[in-house]
C-alpha cells in the first residue's frame, strides 16, 4: 500500500508539476500573443488621451501631434459611454480618418469654429456648409466658389483669432492650401491692425505675432508650391514680414527666428511683387549674422534675380555664382542659366561659353542647353558682324 501510495503521491506531484508547467507555458504564450497582438493593434491605432488639451492626440510612437481635426474624428466615433473620465486612453483605428464617416465628422471642427464665433458671420457659415456638402460629394472647390469666399472674407465680422483657427482646421481637413490661404489673408489684415493698435513692446502682441508667423508658413507654401503668382498671398506675406521685423525685439527667445525670416521676407516679397529696385538695397544691406547656409543661398538667389531684373547684370553674376556653385541647392540650375544670360549681356562671351558647358555637363537638359548655346552663338555672330563692319 505504501508503495502504491508513494507512487500515487509521486504521480500527483508529477502531475501537479506538469500542470504547473503547462499553465506557465500557456501564460507565457498568452503574454507573447498579447504582445504580438498589441504591437499589431498599436501599429494601426491612434491613442487619444481625453484629459489632454486639443491638439495633443498622437499616433503610437509618433513625436508630433495629429491635426486638431483628428480629435473630432476620433471622439465622435467613440460611443458616448466610452468617453467617461475614468478612461485615460482610448484606442481607435487610425484608418477611420479615411472613411467617409470620419471625413463628415471632421468637418465639425472648422464649421463649429465658425458657429461659435462672436459675433458670428452667417455668410461665412453658409459658405462652409456648402463646402461640407461638396466635400462629402468629393467635388473640389471651384474658382468661382473661391472668389465668393474671398468676397465674403473682405467684409467679414470675424476676428483674426477665428479666421486663423478656421483656416488651419480647414487645411487640416481638406488639404486645400489655396482656399485656406484666403482665411489666413483676411486674418493677417485684422491681426496687423490689432498689432498697430497696441504698439511695440505691448505683451498683447506676442500671441498675435505668433499666429502671424504660423500663417507665414502656409502662405509661403502656397506661393512656392501652388500658385507663384498668388498676389494676395504675397501681399499678406509682406505684411507679416514687416510686422515681424518692426515689432519683434532682436534676440527675442520666442520669436527671434521669426524676425530673421521677416528680414528675408520683406525684400523677397518686394521682388516677387515686381519691385526689384526697391528690394535691392534691403537685400544688399541685410544683416546675415546667424543665418544658416541654406538661408544665405536663398538671399544670394534673390539678390542675383533682383539685380538681373533691374538690368544690373554685371553685379548679378557674383551673387548667382554663389548659388550655382552648390549643385544640391534647388535653384542652382536656374542660377547657371541666368549667369549665361548675364555674361552674354555684358559681353563676357568666354564666361558664357564656359557656363554653357557646365550646364550641359551637370544637368543634361538638351532643350535648355540648346537655347542657351543659341543665345551665345547669336551674340558671337553679332560681335563678328561688328568687327567686320569696322
N, C-alpha and C positions, 0 to 999 in steps of 0.2 A: 504493500500500500504506500509505504513511504517512497519507494522508487517511483511508483505511478504519480504520487502527489508531487514528488520533486520534479518529475518530467513535465507534469501539468503546469507546475509553477514556472519552470523554465520556459515552457511554451507560451504561458501567459505573458511572462516578461518579454520574451522574444516578439510575441505578437504586439505587445504594447510599444516596444521599440520600433517595430516595423511600421505600426500605425502612426507613431510619432514622426518617423522618418518620412512616411508618405505624406502626412499632413504638412510637414515642413516643406517638402517638395512642392506640394500644391500651393502653399502660401507664397513660396519664392516664385513659382510660375505665375501666380496671380499678380504678384508685385511686378514681375517682369512684363507681363502682358499689360498691366495697368500703366507702367512707364511708357511702353511702346504706344499704347492707345493714347496716353496723354500727349506724347510727342506728336502723334498724327493729328490729334484733336487740336492741340495748341498751335500747330502749324497752320491750321485753317481757321483760326478763331480770332476774335477781337476781344480784348479784355476791357471792360468798362467798369471803372470804379465810380459808383454812384455818389460817393462822398467827395469827389474831386470837382473843381470848377470846370466850366465848359472849356473845351479845347485840350483836356488832359487825357483823352482817350488814346490809347496806344495799342498797336498790334504787338503781340508777344515777341519779345526780343528786339523791338524797334526802339530807336532813341528819340525820334521825333514824334510829336503828337499828330493824330489824324486831324483833318479839317473839322471845323465845328459842325458841318453838315452831317458828319458821320454820327454825331451824338443823336441827332434827330432820327437818323436811320435806325440806329441800334435800339434806342429807348422806346421808339414807337412799335418796334417789332416784338418787344418783350411783353408777355402777358402782364396785366396790371398787378397780379399777385406776386410777380417776380421783381417788383420794384420796391419791396419793403426795405426799410432802413437797416434791417438785420443782414441784408445781403451786401457785403462789401465788394464782391466781384461778380460780374455777370458775363457769361461766355456766350457769344453769338457767332454763327458762321460769317466770316468776312465777305464771302461771296454774295451775301444778301444785298450788298451795295449795288450789285449788278442787276438785280431783279427789278422788274417794273414797279413792284410794290414799294421797294426801297427807294427808288427814284421819286415816286409820288410822295412818299413820306418826307424825303429830304427837302422837298420844296417848301415844307412848312417853315424852314429856317428863315430865308430871306423874305418870304411873304409875311411871316409873323413879325419880323422886324419892321416891315412897312406898316403893318396893322397897329403895332404898339407905339409908333411914333407920335409924339405930342409936340406940335399939332400934326395930325395926320394929313396925308395928301391923297385924296380919293383917286386922282388921275394916275398917280404912280401905282397905287394898289390895283387899279383896274388893268393897267398895262401888264403888271406882273401876274395877275390871274389869267390873262390872255396867254402870257408866256408859259404858264403852267400847263394850259391845255395843249399848246404847241409842242412842249417838251414831251408830254405823255404820248402825243401822236408821232413823236420823233421827227417833227418838222422844224428845220432850222429857222432862226430869226432872219427875216428878210431885211434888205437895206432900208425899205420903206418903214418897217416896224422900228428899226434902229433910229431912223430920223425922227419918228414920232416920239420915241422915248427922249431923245436929245432935246426936242422942243419942250417937252413936259418938264425936264430937269432944269432948264434955264430959268424957270419961274417957280420952281417948287418951294414949298414952305419948310421942307425937311432940312434939319441941321446937318453940319459936317459929320458929326458922330454917326448919325443914322445912315447917311449916304455912304460913308466908308464901310460901315457894317454890312449894308445890303450889297454893295459892290463886291466885298470879299466873299460873302456867302454865295452870291450869285456865281462868282467864278468857281468856287469850290464845287458847286452842284453841276453847273453846265459846262465848265471848261471853256467858256466863250469869253476870252480875254478882251476882245474888241468891244463887246457890249458892256462888260464890266467896267471898262475904262470910262464909259460915259458917266457912271455913278462917281468914279474917282475924280473925273474932271470937274464935275459940279461940286464935289466935296472940297477940292483944292481951293476953288474960288472963295467958298464960305470960310474955310479954315484960314486962308490968307487974311481975310477981313477981320477975323477974330484975333489973330496974332497982332495985327496992326492996332487993334483996339486996346489990347493990353500993353503993348510996347515991349522993348528989350528988358531982360532980366526978371520979368514977372514970372512967378512959379507956375501960373496957369498955362503958360505957353508950352511947357515941356510935353504934356500929352498930345497937344495939337501938332507940334513939330515931329513927334514920334510917329503919329499917324500919317503925316505927310511924307515922312521918309519911307514908311512901308508902302505908300502909294507909288513912290518913285520907282520901285522895283517892277511893279506891274506895268506902269506906263512905259518904261524903257523896253520891257518885253514886247509890248505892242509895236513900238517904233522899230525895234531891231528885228522882230520875227514875224509880225503880222502885216503891218502896213507902214513902211518907212515914210510915206507921205502923209501920215496922220497929223495934220497941223494942230488940231485941238489938243492931242496928247502932248505934242511938243511945247505948245503954249503953257499947258499945265505944268510940264516938267520945268520950264523956265521959271515959273512962279515958285515951285517947290525949291529949286536950286538956289534962287535968290534969297528966299526966306531962311534956308539952312545957313547960308553964308552970313546973312545980316543978323540973325537972332541967336545962333548957337555960338557960345563962347569958345574960342580956341582951347583945345585940351579938355573939353567937356567929357567926363568919364562915360556918359551915356550916349551922347550924340557927336562925339569928336569925329568918328569915321564918317558920319552923315555930312558933317560940314565939309570934309575933304571931297566927298562926292559932289557936294554942291559947288565947290570951287571949280571942279572939272565940268560939271553940268551946265553952268551958265554960258561959257563960250561954246560948248558943244551945241546947245540949243540955238544960240545966235547963228552959228554956222548953218545948222540944219534948217533954220527958218529963213535962210537966204541973206544973212548979213555978215559975210566973211570979213569985210573991212573992219567992222566994229568988234568982231571976235578976236582978231589977230593980236592987238595989244594985250588983251586979257590973257590969251594963251601964251604969249612970249614972256610975260611978266609973272606967270603963275608960280607960286611957291610950291615946289615939288618935294619938299622935305618930308620924309617918312612915307612916301608913296611906293607902292610895290612896283616890281619890274613890269608887270602887265599893265598897270595904270600908266606908267611912264610911256610905254609903247602906244597906248591909246591917245595920250596927249600929243606925242610926236606925230601920230597919224592925222589927228585933227589939225595940228599946226601946218603940216605939209599940204593937206587938202585946202585949208583956208587960204594959204599963200598962193597955191595954184589957181584957185578960183578968183583971186584978186590980181591975177596976171603977174605975180611976183615969182616967176618960175625959178630964177637963179637961187633965191632964198629957200624955196620949197624943197629943192633937191637934197640938201643936207638932212632935213628932217625925215624925208621919205626914205633916205638910205638907212637910217636907224631902224625903221620898220622893216624894210626889205631884207636887212641882214639876218633877222630872226625868222628862219624859214618855217618855224612852227606857229608863228603868230597868224591869226585868222585873216589879216589884211596884207600879209607880205606879198602875195601875188599881185594885188591891186597896186601896192606901192611900187613894185617893179614896173608895172605898166605906166604909172604916172611919171616915173623917173625917165623913161624913154621919151614920153611926150615933152617933159620939161627940158631935157637936154637937146631935143630937136629944136624946140622953140628958141633956145639960147645959142643955137649954132654949134653945140658941142657934139658933133656927129660921131666922133670916135667913141665917146662915152655911150652914146645912144646905141651904136652897133654892139658894143660890149655888153650892155644890159639886155639887148635883144637875145644875145647868145645865152646869157644867164637864164633868161626867162624860158627859152626853149629847153635848156638842159634840166631846169628844175621842174617845170610844170607840164611840158609836153602838150600844151594847148595849141594844136596846129592852127585852128582858125584865128585865135587871138594873136599868135605869133606872126602869121602871115599879114595880119592887119598892121601890127607894129613894124614889121620889117618893111612893109609897103610904105608906111609913113616916112621911115628913114630913107628909103630909096628915092621917094619923091623929093625929099629935101636935098638929097645928093644931086639929083637932076637939076633942081633949081640953082644950087650952088655952082654946078658945072656950066649951066647956061649963062650965069652972071659972069663967070670967068671968061668964057668965050666972047661975050659981048664987050669985054674990056680990052 
